[in-house]
Amino acid sequence: MSATRIARIRATPVTVPLEAPLLHSNGAHWGRFVRTLVEVETDDGYLGLGEFGGGGEAATRAVEGLLGYLKGHDVFRLEALRFAICNPTAGLYNNRTQLHAAIEFACLDIIGQKLGVPVSEFLGGRLRDAVEFASYLFFRYADPRTGLGEVRTPQQLVAHARALQAQHGFRSHKLKGGVYPPGYERECYLALAAAMPGQRLRYDPNSALSLGDAIEFGRAIEHLNNDYFEDPVWGMPQLARLREFVRIPTATNTVVVGFEQLAANVAQRAVDVILLDTTFWGGIRPCLKAAGVCETFGLGVAVHSSGELGVQLATMLHMGAVVPNLGYAADAHYHHLVDDVIVGGKMKYADGRIAVPDAPGLGVKLDPDKVRRYHELYLELGGYPYDRDPGRPGWYPIVPNDRWADPGASMTPALR
């Protein structure tokens, strides 16, 4: 087989609106996601796609600057590609993990196209044809243009979860916390559990809780049907300490995002479930390697979401299709998006699952008109947090995070 060599690399930042602003422990996703799309062209006419988070001139230059020493590289030589981008010296001065992920996605896409098979088929073969997802529930401000979408009370949270379940068929439900005081979020979580009897639950405050608050919260929900307690506190020492007091599996996507940290966790056993992110870990193949280590040492595996559009979602699906020890429904922000940049629009959920693409490679193609539209929107609005024009889609006023604020009149009377 003749070599297929990299000839050109392009990066295009885009911003795609969300239904409403999503609150988290560090502030909010202000009504839109900013992502960078990557296209790799080969000298024999193939085009592969990649994606990673964030955008702007720096991200564009970082991606396109790789061409100087990747031009002419055979896309099948994936280990050499990894070392070329992420060798220890380069990693010391410039963390290129997510850049490597985007290039690896594109190379895998090209390999699949050249072989005429989906990526999952040459990465081990599918064990499942569709990947199950959890609802990803956020506290949300209302869309200022429509007044819709607010989630701030237990009643609103339950109504939103029920609507998503009716629309998409979710059977597992994840609450993103770290926004309001722990006692209030505990009330919301208990209300969600009562409204979804027999279904799976998980809670993630993005490490915002103190150890004492995490112990109190965890003990109050131990009796529920919990998947895991995700990043309730920061750092392996605190997570290890928490496990002494709370009988719920701990999970992380923050303190174990590389093999050195995974080795430390095997030794210390601070975390029970590792959430694998195809960008955070540097690609699909590193995630599969990490899943194998987890299987060896009895750690659970789940799929993390970092705010994907359709290209990264395809990588999550192909990864989820081949991991034998995937024991939980995957995370995805995807249902909060109002649109996508791929041909055919947003992928569809059926019974809480999304089908793994069947076309060769990643199985998705970019819609040029939508890429142009959302690139132009990015150029107008800029990267985070420069949303300033209330006349444009995806704009939301920059206001302080109300994590410590009194929830006020929209909250339940007992917590005013």
C-alpha positions as CSV (number, residue, x, y, z in Angstrom):
1,M,0.0,0.0,0.0
2,S,1.4,3.4,-1.0
3,A,2.1,5.9,1.8
4,T,-0.5,8.6,2.5
5,R,1.4,11.7,3.6
6,I,0.3,14.9,5.3
7,A,0.4,17.8,2.8
8,R,-1.7,20.6,4.5
9,I,-3.2,21.4,7.9
10,R,-6.0,24.0,8.4
11,A,-7.6,25.2,11.6
12,T,-11.0,27.1,11.8
13,P,-12.4,28.4,15.1
14,V,-16.2,28.4,15.3
15,T,-18.7,29.2,18.0
16,V,-22.1,27.4,18.1
17,P,-25.0,28.7,20.3
18,L,-26.4,26.8,23.3
19,E,-30.1,26.7,24.4
20,A,-29.2,28.7,27.5
21,P,-26.2,29.6,29.7
22,L,-24.8,26.6,31.6
23,L,-23.6,27.4,35.1
24,H,-20.6,25.6,36.7
25,S,-18.1,26.2,39.5
26,N,-15.9,28.5,37.5
27,G,-18.7,30.7,36.1
28,A,-20.7,29.8,33.0
29,H,-20.7,28.7,29.4
30,W,-22.2,32.0,28.2
31,G,-24.6,30.7,25.7
32,R,-22.2,29.2,23.2
33,F,-19.3,26.8,22.8
34,V,-16.0,27.9,21.1
35,R,-14.2,25.0,19.3
36,T,-11.5,24.7,16.8
37,L,-12.0,22.5,13.7
38,V,-8.9,20.9,12.2
39,E,-8.6,19.6,8.6
40,V,-5.6,17.5,7.5
41,E,-5.1,17.0,3.7
42,T,-2.9,14.4,2.3
43,D,-0.8,14.3,-0.9
44,D,-3.1,11.6,-2.4
45,G,-6.3,13.5,-1.9
46,Y,-7.7,12.4,1.5
47,L,-9.2,14.9,4.0
48,G,-9.4,14.0,7.7
49,L,-11.2,15.9,10.5
50,G,-10.2,16.8,14.0
51,E,-11.6,19.1,16.8
52,F,-10.5,20.5,20.1
53,G,-11.8,23.0,22.7
54,G,-11.2,26.8,22.5
55,G,-10.3,28.9,19.6
56,G,-8.7,32.0,18.3
57,E,-5.5,33.1,16.7
58,A,-3.3,31.3,19.2
59,A,-5.1,28.0,18.6
60,T,-5.0,28.4,14.9
61,R,-1.3,29.2,14.8
62,A,-0.5,26.3,17.2
63,V,-2.3,23.8,14.9
64,E,-1.1,25.2,11.6
65,G,2.4,25.6,13.0
66,L,2.7,21.8,13.3
67,L,2.9,21.5,9.5
68,G,6.5,22.5,9.4
69,Y,7.6,19.2,10.8
70,L,4.6,17.0,10.0
71,K,4.5,17.7,6.3
72,G,5.3,14.4,4.6
73,H,4.5,12.3,7.6
74,D,2.7,9.1,6.8
75,V,-0.7,9.1,8.6
76,F,-0.4,5.4,9.4
77,R,2.7,6.1,11.6
78,L,0.7,7.1,14.6
79,E,3.3,6.4,17.3
80,A,5.9,8.5,15.5
81,L,3.2,11.2,15.2
82,R,2.6,11.1,18.9
83,F,6.3,11.4,19.7
84,A,6.8,14.2,17.1
85,I,4.1,16.3,18.8
86,C,4.2,15.2,22.4
87,N,7.8,14.3,23.1
88,P,9.0,15.1,26.6
89,T,10.8,18.3,25.7
90,A,8.0,19.7,23.7
91,G,5.5,18.7,26.4
92,L,7.6,20.5,29.0
93,Y,7.5,23.8,27.3
94,N,4.2,23.6,25.4
95,N,1.5,21.2,26.4
96,R,0.4,19.9,23.0
97,T,-1.8,17.0,24.1
98,Q,-5.1,18.4,22.7
99,L,-3.3,19.5,19.5
100,H,-2.1,15.9,19.1
101,A,-5.7,14.7,19.7
102,A,-7.0,16.8,16.8
103,I,-4.3,15.6,14.4
104,E,-4.7,12.0,15.5
105,F,-8.5,12.2,14.9
106,A,-7.8,13.4,11.4
107,C,-5.2,10.7,10.7
108,L,-7.5,8.0,12.0
109,D,-10.3,9.5,9.8
110,I,-8.0,9.3,6.8
111,I,-6.8,5.7,7.6
112,G,-10.5,4.6,7.8
113,Q,-11.3,6.3,4.5
114,K,-8.3,4.6,2.8
115,L,-9.2,1.2,4.2
116,G,-12.9,1.7,3.6
117,V,-13.9,0.9,7.2
118,P,-15.1,2.9,10.3
119,V,-12.4,3.9,12.8
120,S,-13.8,1.6,15.4
121,E,-13.4,-1.4,13.2
122,F,-9.6,-1.1,12.9
123,L,-9.2,-0.1,16.6
124,G,-10.3,-3.5,17.8
125,G,-13.8,-4.0,16.3
126,R,-17.1,-2.9,17.7
127,L,-18.5,-4.4,20.8
128,R,-21.6,-2.2,20.6
129,D,-23.3,-0.4,17.7
130,A,-24.6,2.5,19.8
131,V,-23.3,4.3,23.0
132,E,-25.6,5.1,25.8
133,F,-25.5,8.7,27.2
134,A,-26.6,10.3,30.5
135,S,-28.6,13.5,30.6
136,Y,-26.2,16.3,31.5
137,L,-28.2,18.6,33.8
138,F,-27.0,22.1,34.5
139,F,-28.3,25.0,36.5
140,R,-29.1,27.5,33.8
141,Y,-30.0,31.1,33.3
142,A,-32.9,31.8,31.0
143,D,-32.1,32.6,27.4
144,P,-32.5,36.5,27.5
145,R,-34.1,36.6,24.1
146,T,-36.8,34.0,24.8
147,G,-37.0,34.0,28.6
148,L,-36.9,30.2,28.4
149,G,-34.5,27.6,29.7
150,E,-34.0,28.7,33.3
151,V,-33.1,25.9,35.8
152,R,-32.5,27.2,39.3
153,T,-35.0,25.4,41.5
154,P,-35.6,21.7,42.3
155,Q,-38.9,21.9,40.5
156,Q,-37.3,23.4,37.4
157,L,-34.5,20.8,37.5
158,V,-37.0,17.9,37.7
159,A,-39.1,19.4,34.9
160,H,-36.0,19.8,32.7
161,A,-34.8,16.2,33.4
162,R,-38.3,14.8,32.6
163,A,-38.4,16.8,29.3
164,L,-35.0,15.5,28.3
165,Q,-35.9,12.0,29.2
166,A,-39.1,12.2,27.1
167,Q,-37.2,13.7,24.2
168,H,-34.1,11.5,24.2
169,G,-34.8,8.5,26.4
170,F,-32.1,9.0,29.0
171,R,-31.9,6.5,31.9
172,S,-29.0,8.0,33.7
173,H,-28.9,11.6,35.0
174,K,-25.9,13.8,35.9
175,L,-26.2,17.0,37.8
176,K,-23.4,19.6,37.4
177,G,-23.1,21.4,40.7
178,G,-20.6,23.7,42.4
179,V,-22.9,26.7,41.7
180,Y,-25.1,27.1,44.8
181,P,-24.4,26.2,48.5
182,P,-24.0,22.4,48.9
183,G,-27.1,22.1,51.1
184,Y,-29.2,23.6,48.3
185,E,-27.7,21.4,45.6
186,R,-28.3,18.4,47.8
187,E,-32.0,19.2,47.9
188,C,-32.0,19.5,44.2
189,Y,-30.2,16.1,43.8
190,L,-32.6,14.4,46.2
191,A,-35.6,15.9,44.3
192,L,-34.1,14.5,41.0
193,A,-33.7,11.1,42.5
194,A,-37.3,11.1,43.8
195,A,-38.6,12.0,40.4
196,M,-36.5,9.3,38.6
197,P,-37.0,6.1,40.7
198,G,-34.8,3.2,39.8
199,Q,-32.6,5.3,37.4
200,R,-28.9,6.0,37.7
201,L,-27.6,9.2,39.1
202,R,-24.3,11.1,39.4
203,Y,-23.2,14.4,40.8
204,D,-20.2,16.6,39.8
205,P,-19.5,19.9,41.5
206,N,-16.1,20.4,39.7
207,S,-14.1,20.1,42.9
208,A,-15.9,23.0,44.5
209,L,-16.7,21.3,47.9
210,S,-14.6,21.3,51.0
211,L,-13.8,17.8,52.3
212,G,-16.3,18.4,55.2
213,D,-19.0,19.4,52.8
214,A,-18.3,16.5,50.5
215,I,-18.5,14.0,53.4
216,E,-21.8,15.5,54.5
217,F,-23.2,15.6,50.9
218,G,-22.0,12.0,50.2
219,R,-23.4,10.5,53.3
220,A,-26.8,12.1,52.6
221,I,-27.0,10.5,49.2
222,E,-25.4,7.1,49.9
223,H,-28.8,5.4,49.8
224,L,-29.5,6.5,46.2
225,N,-28.7,4.7,43.0
226,N,-25.5,6.6,42.4
227,D,-23.1,5.8,39.5
228,Y,-20.3,7.8,41.2
229,F,-19.4,11.0,43.1
230,E,-17.4,12.9,40.5
231,D,-14.7,15.4,41.5
232,P,-16.4,16.5,44.7
233,V,-13.0,17.7,46.1
234,W,-9.7,18.6,44.5
235,G,-6.6,16.4,44.4
236,M,-5.8,12.8,45.1
237,P,-5.1,13.2,48.8
238,Q,-8.5,14.7,49.5
239,L,-10.3,12.2,47.2
240,A,-8.5,9.3,49.0
241,R,-9.5,10.7,52.3
242,L,-13.1,11.1,51.2
243,R,-13.3,7.4,50.3
244,E,-12.7,6.6,54.0
245,F,-16.0,8.3,54.9
246,V,-18.4,7.9,51.9
247,R,-19.4,4.6,50.3
248,I,-19.9,5.9,46.8
249,P,-17.4,5.3,44.0
250,T,-15.3,8.4,43.3
251,A,-14.7,9.5,39.7
252,T,-12.5,12.2,38.0
253,N,-11.8,13.9,34.8
254,T,-9.4,16.4,36.4
255,V,-6.7,14.7,38.5
256,V,-6.2,11.7,36.3
257,V,-5.8,12.9,32.7
258,G,-2.5,11.2,31.8
259,F,-0.6,8.0,32.4
260,E,1.7,9.3,35.2
261,Q,-1.4,10.4,37.1
262,L,-3.1,7.1,36.3
263,A,-0.1,5.2,37.7
264,A,-0.2,7.4,40.9
265,N,-3.9,6.6,41.3
266,V,-3.2,2.9,41.0
267,A,-0.7,3.2,43.8
268,Q,-2.8,5.5,46.0
269,R,-6.3,4.4,44.9
270,A,-7.9,7.8,45.3
271,V,-10.4,7.4,42.4
272,D,-12.5,4.4,41.4
273,V,-13.7,5.5,38.0
274,I,-11.6,7.3,35.3
275,L,-13.5,9.5,32.9
276,L,-11.7,9.3,29.5
277,D,-11.8,12.3,27.3
278,T,-10.6,11.9,23.7
279,T,-9.1,15.4,23.7
280,F,-7.9,15.7,27.3
281,W,-6.0,12.4,26.9
282,G,-4.6,13.3,23.5
283,G,-6.7,11.1,21.2
284,I,-8.7,7.9,20.9
285,R,-5.7,5.6,21.1
286,P,-4.4,6.9,24.4
287,C,-8.0,6.5,25.8
288,L,-8.0,2.9,24.7
289,K,-4.5,2.3,26.3
290,A,-5.8,3.9,29.5
291,A,-8.9,1.8,29.5
292,G,-6.7,-1.3,29.3
293,V,-4.7,-0.2,32.4
294,C,-8.0,0.5,34.2
295,E,-9.2,-3.0,33.3
296,T,-6.0,-4.5,34.6
297,F,-6.2,-2.7,38.0
298,G,-10.0,-2.9,38.5
299,L,-10.8,0.7,37.8
300,G,-14.1,1.7,36.2
301,V,-14.2,3.6,32.9
302,A,-16.6,6.2,31.6
303,V,-16.6,8.8,28.8
304,H,-16.1,12.4,29.6
305,S,-17.5,15.4,27.6
306,S,-15.6,18.6,27.1
307,G,-18.2,20.4,25.1
308,E,-18.1,18.6,21.8
309,L,-19.4,19.3,18.3
310,G,-20.0,16.5,15.9
311,V,-16.4,15.7,15.0
312,Q,-15.3,15.1,18.6
313,L,-18.6,13.3,19.4
314,A,-17.8,10.9,16.6
315,T,-14.5,10.2,18.3
316,M,-16.3,9.5,21.6
317,L,-18.7,7.1,19.8
318,H,-15.9,5.1,18.1
319,M,-14.0,5.0,21.4
320,G,-17.1,3.9,23.3
321,A,-17.8,1.3,20.7
322,V,-14.6,-0.7,21.3
323,V,-13.9,-0.3,25.1
324,P,-14.8,-3.6,26.7
325,N,-14.9,-2.2,30.3
326,L,-17.1,0.8,29.6
327,G,-19.4,0.4,32.6
328,Y,-21.4,3.7,32.6
329,A,-23.5,5.9,30.3
330,A,-21.3,8.5,28.6
331,D,-21.4,12.2,29.2
332,A,-22.2,14.7,26.5
333,H,-23.1,18.4,26.4
334,Y,-24.4,17.8,22.9
335,H,-28.1,18.0,23.6
336,H,-27.6,21.6,24.9
337,L,-26.4,22.8,21.5
338,V,-28.9,24.3,19.0
339,D,-27.0,23.2,15.9
340,D,-23.8,21.4,14.7
341,V,-21.3,21.9,11.9
342,I,-21.6,18.5,10.3
343,V,-23.6,17.4,7.3
344,G,-27.1,16.4,8.3
345,G,-27.1,18.5,11.5
346,K,-27.0,17.2,15.0
347,M,-26.8,13.4,15.5
348,K,-30.0,11.9,17.0
349,Y,-30.6,10.1,20.3
350,A,-32.7,7.0,20.3
351,D,-33.6,5.4,23.7
352,G,-30.8,7.4,25.3
353,R,-28.2,6.2,22.7
354,I,-26.4,7.6,19.7
355,A,-25.4,5.1,16.9
356,V,-21.8,4.8,16.0
357,P,-21.3,6.2,12.5
358,D,-21.0,3.5,9.8
359,A,-19.3,5.4,7.1
360,P,-15.5,5.0,6.6
361,G,-13.2,6.9,8.9
362,L,-14.9,9.0,11.6
363,G,-18.1,8.9,9.5
364,V,-18.8,12.6,9.6
365,K,-18.3,15.5,7.2
366,L,-18.3,19.2,7.7
367,D,-21.1,21.3,6.3
368,P,-19.3,24.2,4.6
369,D,-22.2,26.6,5.0
370,K,-22.5,26.0,8.7
371,V,-18.7,26.2,9.2
372,R,-18.7,29.5,7.5
373,R,-21.7,30.8,9.5
374,Y,-20.3,29.8,12.9
375,H,-16.8,31.0,12.0
376,E,-18.2,34.4,11.1
377,L,-20.1,34.4,14.4
378,Y,-16.9,33.6,16.2
379,L,-15.1,36.5,14.4
380,E,-18.0,38.8,15.5
381,L,-18.2,37.7,19.2
382,G,-14.6,36.6,19.8
383,G,-13.4,34.1,22.3
384,Y,-14.5,33.8,25.9
385,P,-15.4,36.1,27.6
386,Y,-15.8,38.9,25.0
387,D,-19.6,38.5,24.5
388,R,-20.7,42.1,24.2
389,D,-23.3,42.5,21.5
390,P,-26.8,41.7,22.7
391,G,-28.1,41.7,19.1
392,R,-26.1,38.6,18.2
393,P,-27.0,34.9,18.8
394,G,-25.1,33.3,21.6
395,W,-24.6,36.6,23.5
396,Y,-25.2,36.7,27.2
397,P,-24.3,39.5,29.7
398,I,-21.2,39.0,31.7
399,V,-22.4,38.9,35.3
400,P,-20.7,37.6,38.4
401,N,-21.0,33.9,39.3
402,D,-23.8,33.7,41.9
403,R,-22.4,30.5,43.5
404,W,-22.3,32.2,46.9
405,A,-25.4,34.4,46.3
406,D,-28.7,33.9,48.2
407,P,-30.8,31.9,45.6
408,G,-33.5,34.5,46.2
409,A,-37.2,34.4,45.4
410,S,-36.9,31.9,42.6
411,M,-35.7,29.3,45.2
412,T,-37.6,27.3,47.7
413,P,-38.9,29.2,50.7
414,A,-36.8,27.1,53.2
415,L,-33.6,28.4,51.5
416,R,-34.4,32.1,51.1
